[in-house]
Amino acid sequence: MRETALSIPEEPKTNEHRMTKEEIEFFVNHIGLSSDTHYLVWVDIDRQLTHVFLGTKGK
């Protein structure tokens, strides 16, 4: 390989375990995610999913 070549590692496997609604809400509340709006968007990179929440912190 040339020293100037770009090396891109293999992508990790996607976590196929789907969390329940209750698990997702618990996780978001447990780590204290919040938003200045009525919406919160959380991108779960491990599972390649995007979650959109509507409400207020802790609810």
C-alpha distance matrix in Angstrom:
0.0 3.7 6.4 8.4 6.8 9.3 9.1 12.4 14.1 16.5 19.9 22.6 25.4 28.4 31.5 34.0 37.0 39.2 41.4 45.1 46.7 48.3 45.1 43.4 46.4 46.7 43.1 43.4 46.8 45.7 42.8 45.1 43.3 45.6 45.8 48.2 49.1 50.5 47.1 44.1 40.7 38.5 35.0 34.1 30.3 30.3 32.4 31.4 35.0 37.0 40.5 43.2 46.2 49.6 52.0 52.4 50.8 51.6 53.0
3.7 0.0 3.8 5.4 5.3 8.8 10.0 13.6 15.9 18.7 21.8 24.7 27.7 30.5 33.6 36.2 39.2 41.2 43.2 46.9 48.2 49.9 46.7 44.8 47.6 48.0 44.3 44.3 47.6 46.7 43.7 45.6 43.7 45.8 45.9 48.0 49.0 50.7 47.3 44.5 41.2 39.1 35.8 35.3 31.5 31.9 34.1 32.8 36.3 38.0 41.5 43.9 46.9 50.1 52.6 52.9 51.3 52.3 53.8
6.4 3.8 0.0 3.8 5.6 8.4 9.6 13.4 15.7 19.0 21.8 24.5 27.8 30.5 33.4 36.3 39.0 41.0 42.7 46.3 47.5 49.0 45.8 43.8 46.5 46.7 43.0 42.9 46.1 45.0 41.8 43.7 42.0 44.1 44.2 46.2 47.5 49.3 46.1 43.2 40.1 38.0 34.8 34.4 30.7 31.2 33.7 32.5 35.9 37.4 40.7 43.1 45.9 49.1 51.3 51.3 49.6 50.7 52.4
8.4 5.4 3.8 0.0 3.8 6.5 9.2 12.6 15.6 18.8 21.3 24.3 27.6 29.9 33.0 35.8 38.6 40.3 41.9 45.5 46.4 48.1 45.0 42.8 45.4 45.9 42.1 41.8 45.0 44.2 40.9 42.6 40.6 42.4 42.2 44.1 45.2 47.2 44.0 41.2 38.1 36.3 33.2 33.1 29.5 30.4 32.8 31.2 34.5 35.6 39.0 41.2 44.1 47.1 49.4 49.6 48.0 49.4 51.0
6.8 5.3 5.6 3.8 0.0 3.8 6.3 9.6 12.7 15.7 18.3 21.5 24.5 26.9 30.1 32.8 35.7 37.4 39.3 42.9 43.9 45.7 42.7 40.5 43.3 43.9 40.2 40.0 43.3 42.7 39.6 41.3 39.2 41.1 41.0 43.1 43.9 45.7 42.3 39.5 36.3 34.4 31.1 30.8 27.1 27.9 30.1 28.4 31.8 33.2 36.7 39.0 42.1 45.2 47.7 48.0 46.6 47.8 49.2
9.3 8.8 8.4 6.5 3.8 0.0 3.8 6.4 9.9 12.9 15.1 18.3 21.4 23.6 26.8 29.5 32.4 33.9 35.8 39.3 40.3 42.1 39.1 36.8 39.6 40.2 36.6 36.2 39.6 39.0 35.9 37.7 35.5 37.4 37.4 39.5 40.3 42.0 38.6 35.8 32.5 30.6 27.3 27.1 23.4 24.3 26.5 24.8 28.2 29.5 33.0 35.3 38.3 41.5 43.9 44.3 42.9 44.1 45.4
9.1 10.0 9.6 9.2 6.3 3.8 0.0 3.8 6.5 9.7 12.3 15.3 18.5 21.0 24.0 26.8 29.6 31.5 33.4 37.0 38.2 39.9 36.8 34.8 37.7 38.1 34.5 34.5 37.9 37.1 34.1 36.2 34.2 36.5 36.7 39.1 40.0 41.5 38.0 35.0 31.7 29.4 26.0 25.3 21.5 21.9 24.3 23.0 26.6 28.3 31.7 34.3 37.2 40.6 43.0 43.3 41.7 42.6 44.0
12.4 13.6 13.4 12.6 9.6 6.4 3.8 0.0 3.8 6.6 8.7 11.9 15.1 17.3 20.5 23.2 26.1 27.8 29.8 33.4 34.6 36.4 33.3 31.3 34.3 34.9 31.3 31.4 34.8 34.2 31.4 33.4 31.4 33.6 33.9 36.5 37.2 38.4 34.8 31.8 28.4 26.1 22.6 21.8 18.0 18.4 20.6 19.3 22.8 24.7 28.1 30.8 33.8 37.2 39.7 40.2 38.7 39.5 40.8
14.1 15.9 15.7 15.6 12.7 9.9 6.5 3.8 0.0 3.8 6.3 8.9 12.2 14.9 17.8 20.6 23.4 25.5 27.4 31.1 32.7 34.3 31.1 29.4 32.5 32.8 29.3 29.7 33.2 32.2 29.6 32.0 30.3 32.8 33.5 36.4 37.1 38.0 34.5 31.3 28.0 25.2 21.8 20.3 16.6 16.3 18.6 17.9 21.6 23.9 27.1 30.1 32.9 36.5 38.9 39.3 37.6 38.1 39.4
16.5 18.7 19.0 18.8 15.7 12.9 9.7 6.6 3.8 0.0 3.8 6.4 9.0 12.0 15.1 17.6 20.6 22.8 25.1 28.8 30.6 32.3 29.2 27.7 31.0 31.4 28.1 28.8 32.3 31.5 29.2 31.7 29.9 32.6 33.4 36.4 36.8 37.4 33.7 30.6 27.1 24.3 20.7 18.9 15.3 14.5 16.3 15.8 19.6 22.3 25.6 28.8 31.7 35.3 37.8 38.6 37.0 37.2 38.3
19.9 21.8 21.8 21.3 18.3 15.1 12.3 8.7 6.3 3.8 0.0 3.8 6.5 8.7 11.9 14.5 17.5 19.4 21.6 25.2 26.9 28.7 25.7 24.1 27.4 28.0 24.7 25.3 28.9 28.2 26.1 28.5 26.6 29.2 30.0 33.1 33.3 33.8 30.1 27.0 23.5 20.7 17.1 15.3 11.6 10.9 12.6 12.1 15.9 18.5 21.8 25.1 27.9 31.6 34.1 34.9 33.5 33.7 34.6
22.6 24.7 24.5 24.3 21.5 18.3 15.3 11.9 8.9 6.4 3.8 0.0 3.8 6.4 8.9 11.9 14.5 16.8 18.9 22.7 24.6 26.2 22.9 21.7 25.1 25.4 22.1 23.2 26.7 25.8 23.9 26.6 25.1 28.0 29.2 32.5 32.9 33.1 29.5 26.2 22.9 19.7 16.3 13.8 10.6 8.7 10.7 11.3 14.9 17.9 20.8 24.3 26.8 30.6 32.9 33.6 31.9 31.7 32.7
25.4 27.7 27.8 27.6 24.5 21.4 18.5 15.1 12.2 9.0 6.5 3.8 0.0 3.8 6.4 8.7 11.7 14.2 16.7 20.4 22.7 24.4 21.3 20.4 24.0 24.4 21.5 22.9 26.4 25.6 24.2 27.0 25.5 28.4 29.7 33.1 33.1 32.9 29.3 26.1 22.8 19.7 16.4 13.5 10.9 8.4 9.0 10.2 13.7 17.1 19.8 23.5 26.0 29.8 32.2 33.2 31.7 31.3 31.9
28.4 30.5 30.5 29.9 26.9 23.6 21.0 17.3 14.9 12.0 8.7 6.4 3.8 0.0 3.8 5.9 9.0 10.9 13.5 17.0 19.1 21.1 18.2 17.1 20.7 21.5 18.7 19.9 23.5 23.1 21.9 24.5 22.8 25.5 26.8 30.3 30.0 29.5 25.9 22.9 19.7 16.6 13.4 10.4 8.4 5.9 5.4 6.9 10.1 13.6 16.2 19.9 22.5 26.2 28.7 29.9 28.6 28.2 28.6
31.5 33.6 33.4 33.0 30.1 26.8 24.0 20.5 17.8 15.1 11.9 8.9 6.4 3.8 0.0 3.8 5.6 8.1 10.4 14.1 16.5 18.1 15.1 14.5 18.2 18.6 16.1 17.8 21.2 20.6 19.9 22.7 21.4 24.4 26.0 29.7 29.4 28.7 25.3 22.2 19.4 16.0 13.4 9.9 9.1 5.7 4.9 8.1 10.2 13.7 15.5 19.3 21.3 25.1 27.3 28.3 26.9 26.0 26.4
34.0 36.2 36.3 35.8 32.8 29.5 26.8 23.2 20.6 17.6 14.5 11.9 8.7 5.9 3.8 0.0 3.8 6.1 9.4 12.6 15.4 17.4 14.9 14.6 18.4 19.1 17.2 19.0 22.3 22.0 21.8 24.4 23.1 25.8 27.3 31.0 30.3 29.1 25.8 23.0 20.3 17.3 14.9 11.7 11.6 8.8 6.3 9.2 10.5 14.1 15.6 19.3 21.4 25.0 27.3 28.8 27.7 26.6 26.5
37.0 39.2 39.0 38.6 35.7 32.4 29.6 26.1 23.4 20.6 17.5 14.5 11.7 9.0 5.6 3.8 0.0 3.8 6.5 9.6 12.8 14.3 11.7 12.1 15.8 16.2 14.7 17.0 19.9 19.5 19.8 22.5 21.6 24.4 26.4 30.1 29.5 28.1 25.0 22.2 20.0 16.9 15.3 11.9 12.7 9.8 7.7 11.1 11.4 14.6 15.2 18.8 20.2 23.7 25.7 26.9 25.7 24.2 24.1
39.2 41.2 41.0 40.3 37.4 33.9 31.5 27.8 25.5 22.8 19.4 16.8 14.2 10.9 8.1 6.1 3.8 0.0 3.8 6.5 9.4 11.4 9.5 9.5 13.1 14.1 13.1 14.9 17.8 18.1 18.6 20.9 19.7 22.2 23.9 27.6 26.7 25.0 21.9 19.4 17.4 14.8 13.7 10.8 12.6 10.6 7.7 10.6 9.6 12.3 12.2 15.7 16.9 20.3 22.4 23.9 23.0 21.6 21.1
41.4 43.2 42.7 41.9 39.3 35.8 33.4 29.8 27.4 25.1 21.6 18.9 16.7 13.5 10.4 9.4 6.5 3.8 0.0 3.8 6.6 7.9 5.7 6.1 9.6 10.4 9.8 11.9 14.4 14.7 15.7 17.9 17.1 19.6 21.7 25.3 24.6 22.8 20.1 17.5 16.1 13.5 13.4 10.7 13.3 11.6 9.5 12.3 10.7 12.4 11.4 14.5 14.9 18.2 19.8 21.0 19.9 18.1 17.8
45.1 46.9 46.3 45.5 42.9 39.3 37.0 33.4 31.1 28.8 25.2 22.7 20.4 17.0 14.1 12.6 9.6 6.5 3.8 0.0 3.8 5.3 5.1 6.2 8.6 9.8 10.6 12.4 14.3 15.1 16.8 18.4 17.8 19.8 21.9 25.3 24.2 21.9 19.6 17.7 16.9 14.9 15.5 13.4 16.5 15.2 12.9 15.2 12.9 13.9 12.0 14.4 14.2 16.9 18.3 19.8 19.0 16.9 16.0
46.7 48.2 47.5 46.4 43.9 40.3 38.2 34.6 32.7 30.6 26.9 24.6 22.7 19.1 16.5 15.4 12.8 9.4 6.6 3.8 0.0 3.8 5.5 5.2 6.2 8.5 10.0 10.7 12.3 13.9 15.8 16.6 15.8 17.3 19.0 22.3 21.0 18.4 16.4 14.8 14.6 13.3 14.7 13.5 17.0 16.5 14.3 16.0 13.0 13.0 10.2 11.8 10.9 13.3 14.6 16.3 16.0 14.0 12.6
48.3 49.9 49.0 48.1 45.7 42.1 39.9 36.4 34.3 32.3 28.7 26.2 24.4 21.1 18.1 17.4 14.3 11.4 7.9 5.3 3.8 0.0 3.8 5.5 5.2 6.0 8.5 10.0 10.6 11.8 14.3 15.3 15.3 17.0 19.4 22.7 21.8 19.3 17.8 16.1 16.4 14.9 16.7 15.3 18.8 18.0 16.4 18.5 15.9 15.8 12.9 14.2 12.6 14.7 15.0 15.9 15.0 12.4 11.5
45.1 46.7 45.8 45.0 42.7 39.1 36.8 33.3 31.1 29.2 25.7 22.9 21.3 18.2 15.1 14.9 11.7 9.5 5.7 5.1 5.5 3.8 0.0 3.8 5.5 5.1 6.1 8.6 9.9 10.2 12.2 14.1 14.2 16.7 19.3 22.9 22.5 20.5 18.6 16.1 16.0 13.7 14.9 12.9 16.1 15.0 13.8 16.3 14.3 14.7 12.5 14.5 13.6 16.3 16.8 17.4 15.8 13.4 13.4
43.4 44.8 43.8 42.8 40.5 36.8 34.8 31.3 29.4 27.7 24.1 21.7 20.4 17.1 14.5 14.6 12.1 9.5 6.1 6.2 5.2 5.5 3.8 0.0 3.8 5.5 5.2 6.2 8.6 9.8 11.0 12.3 11.6 13.8 16.1 19.8 19.2 17.4 15.2 12.6 12.2 9.9 11.4 10.0 13.6 13.2 12.0 13.9 11.4 11.3 8.8 10.9 10.2 13.4 14.4 15.1 13.8 12.1 12.1
46.4 47.6 46.5 45.4 43.3 39.6 37.7 34.3 32.5 31.0 27.4 25.1 24.0 20.7 18.2 18.4 15.8 13.1 9.6 8.6 6.2 5.2 5.5 3.8 0.0 3.8 5.5 5.3 6.1 8.3 10.2 10.6 10.2 11.9 14.3 17.7 17.2 15.1 13.5 11.4 12.2 10.8 13.3 12.7 16.4 16.5 15.6 17.1 14.3 13.3 10.1 10.9 8.9 11.3 11.5 11.9 10.5 8.5 8.4
46.7 48.0 46.7 45.9 43.9 40.2 38.1 34.9 32.8 31.4 28.0 25.4 24.4 21.5 18.6 19.1 16.2 14.1 10.4 9.8 8.5 6.0 5.1 5.5 3.8 0.0 3.8 5.6 5.2 5.7 8.6 9.7 10.7 13.0 16.1 19.5 19.6 17.9 16.6 14.2 15.0 13.1 15.3 14.1 17.6 17.1 16.7 18.8 16.6 16.0 13.3 14.4 12.5 14.7 14.2 13.8 11.6 8.9 9.9
43.1 44.3 43.0 42.1 40.2 36.6 34.5 31.3 29.3 28.1 24.7 22.1 21.5 18.7 16.1 17.2 14.7 13.1 9.8 10.6 10.0 8.5 6.1 5.2 5.5 3.8 0.0 3.8 5.5 5.0 6.2 8.4 8.9 12.0 15.2 18.8 19.3 18.2 16.3 13.3 13.4 10.8 12.6 11.2 14.3 13.9 14.1 16.2 14.5 14.1 12.0 13.8 12.6 15.4 15.5 15.0 12.5 10.7 12.3
43.4 44.3 42.9 41.8 40.0 36.2 34.5 31.4 29.7 28.8 25.3 23.2 22.9 19.9 17.8 19.0 17.0 14.9 11.9 12.4 10.7 10.0 8.6 6.2 5.3 5.6 3.8 0.0 3.8 5.6 5.6 6.2 5.6 8.3 11.4 15.0 15.5 14.6 12.8 9.7 10.4 8.3 11.1 10.8 14.1 14.7 14.9 16.1 14.0 12.7 10.3 11.2 9.7 12.4 12.5 11.8 9.4 8.6 10.3
46.8 47.6 46.1 45.0 43.3 39.6 37.9 34.8 33.2 32.3 28.9 26.7 26.4 23.5 21.2 22.3 19.9 17.8 14.4 14.3 12.3 10.6 9.9 8.6 6.1 5.2 5.5 3.8 0.0 3.8 5.6 5.0 6.3 8.3 11.8 14.9 15.7 14.7 13.8 11.4 13.0 11.7 14.7 14.6 17.9 18.3 18.6 19.9 17.7 16.2 13.4 13.7 11.3 13.0 12.0 10.4 7.4 5.6 8.2
45.7 46.7 45.0 44.2 42.7 39.0 37.1 34.2 32.2 31.5 28.2 25.8 25.6 23.1 20.6 22.0 19.5 18.1 14.7 15.1 13.9 11.8 10.2 9.8 8.3 5.7 5.0 5.6 3.8 0.0 3.8 5.4 8.0 10.8 14.6 17.8 19.0 18.3 17.3 14.5 15.6 13.6 16.0 15.1 18.0 17.9 18.7 20.5 18.9 18.1 15.8 16.6 14.7 16.8 15.8 14.1 10.7 8.8 11.7
42.8 43.7 41.8 40.9 39.6 35.9 34.1 31.4 29.6 29.2 26.1 23.9 24.2 21.9 19.9 21.8 19.8 18.6 15.7 16.8 15.8 14.3 12.2 11.0 10.2 8.6 6.2 5.6 5.6 3.8 0.0 3.8 5.9 9.4 13.0 16.3 18.0 18.0 16.6 13.4 14.2 11.9 14.1 13.5 16.0 16.3 17.7 19.1 17.9 16.9 15.2 16.2 14.8 17.1 16.5 14.8 11.4 10.7 13.7
45.1 45.6 43.7 42.6 41.3 37.7 36.2 33.4 32.0 31.7 28.5 26.6 27.0 24.5 22.7 24.4 22.5 20.9 17.9 18.4 16.6 15.3 14.1 12.3 10.6 9.7 8.4 6.2 5.0 5.4 3.8 0.0 3.8 6.3 10.0 13.0 14.9 15.1 14.3 11.6 13.2 11.9 14.8 15.2 17.9 18.8 19.9 20.8 19.1 17.4 15.3 15.3 13.5 15.1 14.0 11.7 8.2 8.3 11.6
43.3 43.7 42.0 40.6 39.2 35.5 34.2 31.4 30.3 29.9 26.6 25.1 25.5 22.8 21.4 23.1 21.6 19.7 17.1 17.8 15.8 15.3 14.2 11.6 10.2 10.7 8.9 5.6 6.3 8.0 5.9 3.8 0.0 3.8 7.2 10.6 12.2 12.6 11.2 8.1 9.6 8.6 11.8 12.8 15.5 17.1 18.0 18.3 16.5 14.3 12.4 12.2 10.8 12.7 12.3 10.7 7.9 9.1 11.6
45.6 45.8 44.1 42.4 41.1 37.4 36.5 33.6 32.8 32.6 29.2 28.0 28.4 25.5 24.4 25.8 24.4 22.2 19.6 19.8 17.3 17.0 16.7 13.8 11.9 13.0 12.0 8.3 8.3 10.8 9.4 6.3 3.8 0.0 3.8 7.0 8.7 9.4 8.8 6.6 9.3 9.8 13.4 15.2 18.0 20.0 20.6 20.4 18.2 15.4 13.2 11.8 10.0 10.9 10.1 8.1 6.0 8.7 10.7
45.8 45.9 44.2 42.2 41.0 37.4 36.7 33.9 33.5 33.4 30.0 29.2 29.7 26.8 26.0 27.3 26.4 23.9 21.7 21.9 19.0 19.4 19.3 16.1 14.3 16.1 15.2 11.4 11.8 14.6 13.0 10.0 7.2 3.8 0.0 3.8 5.3 7.1 6.6 5.5 8.5 10.3 13.8 16.4 18.9 21.5 21.8 21.0 18.7 15.4 13.4 11.3 9.8 10.0 9.7 8.4 7.9 11.3 12.4
48.2 48.0 46.2 44.1 43.1 39.5 39.1 36.5 36.4 36.4 33.1 32.5 33.1 30.3 29.7 31.0 30.1 27.6 25.3 25.3 22.3 22.7 22.9 19.8 17.7 19.5 18.8 15.0 14.9 17.8 16.3 13.0 10.6 7.0 3.8 0.0 3.8 7.0 8.0 8.5 11.5 13.8 17.1 19.9 22.3 25.0 25.4 24.3 21.9 18.5 16.6 14.0 12.5 11.7 11.0 9.4 9.7 13.5 14.4
49.1 49.0 47.5 45.2 43.9 40.3 40.0 37.2 37.1 36.8 33.3 32.9 33.1 30.0 29.4 30.3 29.5 26.7 24.6 24.2 21.0 21.8 22.5 19.2 17.2 19.6 19.3 15.5 15.7 19.0 18.0 14.9 12.2 8.7 5.3 3.8 0.0 3.8 5.3 7.3 10.4 13.5 16.7 19.8 22.4 25.2 25.0 23.7 20.9 17.3 15.1 12.0 10.5 9.0 8.8 8.5 10.1 13.7 13.6
50.5 50.7 49.3 47.2 45.7 42.0 41.5 38.4 38.0 37.4 33.8 33.1 32.9 29.5 28.7 29.1 28.1 25.0 22.8 21.9 18.4 19.3 20.5 17.4 15.1 17.9 18.2 14.6 14.7 18.3 18.0 15.1 12.6 9.4 7.1 7.0 3.8 0.0 3.8 6.9 10.3 13.4 16.8 19.5 22.5 25.0 24.3 23.3 20.1 16.5 13.8 10.4 8.1 5.6 5.3 6.2 8.9 12.0 10.9
47.1 47.3 46.1 44.0 42.3 38.6 38.0 34.8 34.5 33.7 30.1 29.5 29.3 25.9 25.3 25.8 25.0 21.9 20.1 19.6 16.4 17.8 18.6 15.2 13.5 16.6 16.3 12.8 13.8 17.3 16.6 14.3 11.2 8.8 6.6 8.0 5.3 3.8 0.0 3.8 6.6 9.9 13.2 16.0 18.9 21.5 20.8 19.5 16.4 12.8 10.3 6.8 5.5 4.7 6.6 8.1 9.9 12.6 11.7
44.1 44.5 43.2 41.2 39.5 35.8 35.0 31.8 31.3 30.6 27.0 26.2 26.1 22.9 22.2 23.0 22.2 19.4 17.5 17.7 14.8 16.1 16.1 12.6 11.4 14.2 13.3 9.7 11.4 14.5 13.4 11.6 8.1 6.6 5.5 8.5 7.3 6.9 3.8 0.0 3.8 6.5 10.0 12.7 15.6 18.1 17.7 16.7 13.9 10.5 8.1 5.7 5.0 6.6 8.3 9.0 9.4 11.7 11.6
40.7 41.2 40.1 38.1 36.3 32.5 31.7 28.4 28.0 27.1 23.5 22.9 22.8 19.7 19.4 20.3 20.0 17.4 16.1 16.9 14.6 16.4 16.0 12.2 12.2 15.0 13.4 10.4 13.0 15.6 14.2 13.2 9.6 9.3 8.5 11.5 10.4 10.3 6.6 3.8 0.0 3.8 6.6 9.8 12.4 15.2 14.7 13.3 10.6 7.0 5.7 4.5 6.3 9.0 11.5 12.7 12.7 14.5 14.5
38.5 39.1 38.0 36.3 34.4 30.6 29.4 26.1 25.2 24.3 20.7 19.7 19.7 16.6 16.0 17.3 16.9 14.8 13.5 14.9 13.3 14.9 13.7 9.9 10.8 13.1 10.8 8.3 11.7 13.6 11.9 11.9 8.6 9.8 10.3 13.8 13.5 13.4 9.9 6.5 3.8 0.0 3.8 6.3 9.2 11.7 11.6 10.7 8.5 5.9 5.2 6.4 8.1 11.5 13.7 14.4 13.5 14.6 15.1
35.0 35.8 34.8 33.2 31.1 27.3 26.0 22.6 21.8 20.7 17.1 16.3 16.4 13.4 13.4 14.9 15.3 13.7 13.4 15.5 14.7 16.7 14.9 11.4 13.3 15.3 12.6 11.1 14.7 16.0 14.1 14.8 11.8 13.4 13.8 17.1 16.7 16.8 13.2 10.0 6.6 3.8 0.0 3.8 5.8 8.9 8.8 7.3 5.9 4.4 6.2 8.7 11.2 14.7 17.2 18.2 17.3 18.2 18.7
34.1 35.3 34.4 33.1 30.8 27.1 25.3 21.8 20.3 18.9 15.3 13.8 13.5 10.4 9.9 11.7 11.9 10.8 10.7 13.4 13.5 15.3 12.9 10.0 12.7 14.1 11.2 10.8 14.6 15.1 13.5 15.2 12.8 15.2 16.4 19.9 19.8 19.5 16.0 12.7 9.8 6.3 3.8 0.0 3.8 5.5 5.6 5.6 5.2 6.0 7.6 11.0 13.1 16.8 19.1 19.9 18.6 18.8 19.4
30.3 31.5 30.7 29.5 27.1 23.4 21.5 18.0 16.6 15.3 11.6 10.6 10.9 8.4 9.1 11.6 12.7 12.6 13.3 16.5 17.0 18.8 16.1 13.6 16.4 17.6 14.3 14.1 17.9 18.0 16.0 17.9 15.5 18.0 18.9 22.3 22.4 22.5 18.9 15.6 12.4 9.2 5.8 3.8 0.0 3.8 5.4 4.7 6.6 8.2 10.9 14.1 16.5 20.2 22.6 23.3 22.0 22.3 23.1
30.3 31.9 31.2 30.4 27.9 24.3 21.9 18.4 16.3 14.5 10.9 8.7 8.4 5.9 5.7 8.8 9.8 10.6 11.6 15.2 16.5 18.0 15.0 13.2 16.5 17.1 13.9 14.7 18.3 17.9 16.3 18.8 17.1 20.0 21.5 25.0 25.2 25.0 21.5 18.1 15.2 11.7 8.9 5.5 3.8 0.0 3.8 5.7 8.0 10.6 12.7 16.3 18.4 22.2 24.4 25.0 23.4 23.2 24.0
32.4 34.1 33.7 32.8 30.1 26.5 24.3 20.6 18.6 16.3 12.6 10.7 9.0 5.4 4.9 6.3 7.7 7.7 9.5 12.9 14.3 16.4 13.8 12.0 15.6 16.7 14.1 14.9 18.6 18.7 17.7 19.9 18.0 20.6 21.8 25.4 25.0 24.3 20.8 17.7 14.7 11.6 8.8 5.6 5.4 3.8 0.0 3.8 5.5 8.9 11.0 14.7 17.1 20.8 23.3 24.5 23.4 23.0 23.2
31.4 32.8 32.5 31.2 28.4 24.8 23.0 19.3 17.9 15.8 12.1 11.3 10.2 6.9 8.1 9.2 11.1 10.6 12.3 15.2 16.0 18.5 16.3 13.9 17.1 18.8 16.2 16.1 19.9 20.5 19.1 20.8 18.3 20.4 21.0 24.3 23.7 23.3 19.5 16.7 13.3 10.7 7.3 5.6 4.7 5.7 3.8 0.0 3.8 7.0 10.1 13.6 16.5 20.2 23.0 24.4 23.7 23.8 23.9
35.0 36.3 35.9 34.5 31.8 28.2 26.6 22.8 21.6 19.6 15.9 14.9 13.7 10.1 10.2 10.5 11.4 9.6 10.7 12.9 13.0 15.9 14.3 11.4 14.3 16.6 14.5 14.0 17.7 18.9 17.9 19.1 16.5 18.2 18.7 21.9 20.9 20.1 16.4 13.9 10.6 8.5 5.9 5.2 6.6 8.0 5.5 3.8 0.0 3.8 6.6 10.1 13.1 16.6 19.6 21.3 20.9 21.1 20.8
37.0 38.0 37.4 35.6 33.2 29.5 28.3 24.7 23.9 22.3 18.5 17.9 17.1 13.6 13.7 14.1 14.6 12.3 12.4 13.9 13.0 15.8 14.7 11.3 13.3 16.0 14.1 12.7 16.2 18.1 16.9 17.4 14.3 15.4 15.4 18.5 17.3 16.5 12.8 10.5 7.0 5.9 4.4 6.0 8.2 10.6 8.9 7.0 3.8 0.0 3.8 6.7 10.0 13.4 16.5 18.3 18.2 18.9 18.5
40.5 41.5 40.7 39.0 36.7 33.0 31.7 28.1 27.1 25.6 21.8 20.8 19.8 16.2 15.5 15.6 15.2 12.2 11.4 12.0 10.2 12.9 12.5 8.8 10.1 13.3 12.0 10.3 13.4 15.8 15.2 15.3 12.4 13.2 13.4 16.6 15.1 13.8 10.3 8.1 5.7 5.2 6.2 7.6 10.9 12.7 11.0 10.1 6.6 3.8 0.0 3.8 6.5 10.1 13.0 15.0 15.1 15.6 14.8
43.2 43.9 43.1 41.2 39.0 35.3 34.3 30.8 30.1 28.8 25.1 24.3 23.5 19.9 19.3 19.3 18.8 15.7 14.5 14.4 11.8 14.2 14.5 10.9 10.9 14.4 13.8 11.2 13.7 16.6 16.2 15.3 12.2 11.8 11.3 14.0 12.0 10.4 6.8 5.7 4.5 6.4 8.7 11.0 14.1 16.3 14.7 13.6 10.1 6.7 3.8 0.0 3.8 6.8 10.1 12.4 13.3 14.4 13.3
46.2 46.9 45.9 44.1 42.1 38.3 37.2 33.8 32.9 31.7 27.9 26.8 26.0 22.5 21.3 21.4 20.2 16.9 14.9 14.2 10.9 12.6 13.6 10.2 8.9 12.5 12.6 9.7 11.3 14.7 14.8 13.5 10.8 10.0 9.8 12.5 10.5 8.1 5.5 5.0 6.3 8.1 11.2 13.1 16.5 18.4 17.1 16.5 13.1 10.0 6.5 3.8 0.0 3.8 6.6 8.9 10.0 11.0 9.6
49.6 50.1 49.1 47.1 45.2 41.5 40.6 37.2 36.5 35.3 31.6 30.6 29.8 26.2 25.1 25.0 23.7 20.3 18.2 16.9 13.3 14.7 16.3 13.4 11.3 14.7 15.4 12.4 13.0 16.8 17.1 15.1 12.7 10.9 10.0 11.7 9.0 5.6 4.7 6.6 9.0 11.5 14.7 16.8 20.2 22.2 20.8 20.2 16.6 13.4 10.1 6.8 3.8 0.0 3.8 7.1 9.5 11.0 8.9
52.0 52.6 51.3 49.4 47.7 43.9 43.0 39.7 38.9 37.8 34.1 32.9 32.2 28.7 27.3 27.3 25.7 22.4 19.8 18.3 14.6 15.0 16.8 14.4 11.5 14.2 15.5 12.5 12.0 15.8 16.5 14.0 12.3 10.1 9.7 11.0 8.8 5.3 6.6 8.3 11.5 13.7 17.2 19.1 22.6 24.4 23.3 23.0 19.6 16.5 13.0 10.1 6.6 3.8 0.0 3.8 6.9 8.5 6.2
52.4 52.9 51.3 49.6 48.0 44.3 43.3 40.2 39.3 38.6 34.9 33.6 33.2 29.9 28.3 28.8 26.9 23.9 21.0 19.8 16.3 15.9 17.4 15.1 11.9 13.8 15.0 11.8 10.4 14.1 14.8 11.7 10.7 8.1 8.4 9.4 8.5 6.2 8.1 9.0 12.7 14.4 18.2 19.9 23.3 25.0 24.5 24.4 21.3 18.3 15.0 12.4 8.9 7.1 3.8 0.0 3.8 6.3 5.5
50.8 51.3 49.6 48.0 46.6 42.9 41.7 38.7 37.6 37.0 33.5 31.9 31.7 28.6 26.9 27.7 25.7 23.0 19.9 19.0 16.0 15.0 15.8 13.8 10.5 11.6 12.5 9.4 7.4 10.7 11.4 8.2 7.9 6.0 7.9 9.7 10.1 8.9 9.9 9.4 12.7 13.5 17.3 18.6 22.0 23.4 23.4 23.7 20.9 18.2 15.1 13.3 10.0 9.5 6.9 3.8 0.0 3.8 5.6
51.6 52.3 50.7 49.4 47.8 44.1 42.6 39.5 38.1 37.2 33.7 31.7 31.3 28.2 26.0 26.6 24.2 21.6 18.1 16.9 14.0 12.4 13.4 12.1 8.5 8.9 10.7 8.6 5.6 8.8 10.7 8.3 9.1 8.7 11.3 13.5 13.7 12.0 12.6 11.7 14.5 14.6 18.2 18.8 22.3 23.2 23.0 23.8 21.1 18.9 15.6 14.4 11.0 11.0 8.5 6.3 3.8 0.0 3.8
53.0 53.8 52.4 51.0 49.2 45.4 44.0 40.8 39.4 38.3 34.6 32.7 31.9 28.6 26.4 26.5 24.1 21.1 17.8 16.0 12.6 11.5 13.4 12.1 8.4 9.9 12.3 10.3 8.2 11.7 13.7 11.6 11.6 10.7 12.4 14.4 13.6 10.9 11.7 11.6 14.5 15.1 18.7 19.4 23.1 24.0 23.2 23.9 20.8 18.5 14.8 13.3 9.6 8.9 6.2 5.5 5.6 3.8 0.0
